[in-house]
Amino acid sequence: MASSRTLGTFRLPPLPTIREIIKLFRLQAVKQLSQNFLLDLRLTGGLSVFPRRLPRVPGGVGSRGFRADPAGGRRGSGTKVCGGHKIVRKAGNLTNAYVYEVGPGPGGITRSILNAGVAELLVVEKDSRFIPGLQMLSDAAPGKLRIVHGDVLTFKVERAFPESLKRQWEDDPPNVHIIGNLPFSVSTPLIIKWLENVSQRNGPFAYGRTRMMLTFQKEVAERLTATTGSKQRSRLSIMAQYLCDVQHILTIPGQAFVPKPEVDSGVVHFTPLTRPRIEQPFKLVEKVVQNAFQFRRKYCHRGLGMLFPEARRLESTGKLLELADVDPTLRPTQLTVSHFKSLCDVYRKMCDEDPHLFAYNFREELRQKSKKEDDKQSCRL
């Protein structure tokens, strides 16, 4: 009981602010990596009070020119030290939780997670420039912060936390959370990878229905949460919503970041469903959904037809839509998750009847056709 109380009341000692960390270590956001630092104190909660004299860093900036501010910001800012990070608060109760933060950067969200009373925080950062600043946080929170210099796309998080945290899929979510301000360049491939992990119940979801709180470009956040018939409805909408309860929690204006991106950001919360709305293999669902949205402004039969070889495209597409009871004149954005469930179930049966069908790729057929035409032209010459 005593240790539980200690975990719940932990607060970081005085530290340099994130802005000062950036100056200390001469950090600059790299445009090619889609990096932006979240510095808005209304979102970071004014958590960082710092001493009058900052540590000297080899090759970095010394303590001259910096003055302590008991509010953790500039004098007169009116920022309160209490008030946790808005993004972290929206993640729910993190007391004694195990948290996996992706892309911590200079550590703005990291500080708020630590101050939320977590049992352990694991951060994975690819950019080595951020490691010294994160190490400063680790030194200030002994035994609480674990730093991995690596790539979130390949890191095996299923081995990172105690086995005792694992829960049955049908049970309440485990006390494991994923939080991250994702670089825009990797956000879509990463969420697709994690959604596939949800479907297979591995990776971060080997512990059970692990919850995620992730920041995306606002447009991507809107696609993930788009309802049937809306203009943002897309492949991402279906892939996320057939596996998870997805909520657009918060919009962050571009001016909250340094450098200011051209677009706003959206924070999205994911809770995996106990039972997916489409009970077919992830790759099969992905293929049907991708093809359906291939021609998003046309009738759905146009894109769905690309699931079948040209020689029997018309007949097979008609059969698919008839058996799935889907109106061929609906636009892809008008298709519900239930529509896609029926389409995937029927397509699965058609693949079972024709073992070569699932491997069919209409682009490959077009390439082969184009190659034959080129060969004919060469022969004529």
Buried (B, 14 or more C-beta within 10 A) or exposed (E): EEEEEEBBEBEBEEBBBBBBBBBBBEBEBEEEBBBBBBBBBEBBBBBBBBEEEBEEBEEBBEBEEBEEBEBBBEEEEEBEBEBBBBBBBBBBEBBBBBBBBBBBBBBBBBBBBBBBBBBBBBBBBBBEBBBBBBEBBBEBBEEBBEBBEEEBEEBEBBEBBEEEBBBEEEEEBBBBBBBBBBBBEBBBEBBBBBBBBBBEEEBBBBBBBBBBBBBBBBBBBBBBBBEBEBEBBBBBBBBBBBBBEBBBBBEBBBEBBBEEBEEBBBBBBBBBBEEBBBEBBBEBBBBBBBBBBBBBEEBBBBBBBBBBBEEEBEEBBEBBBEBBEBEBEBBBBBBBBEBBBBBBBBBBEBBEEEEEBBEBEBEEBEEEEEEEEEEEEEEEE
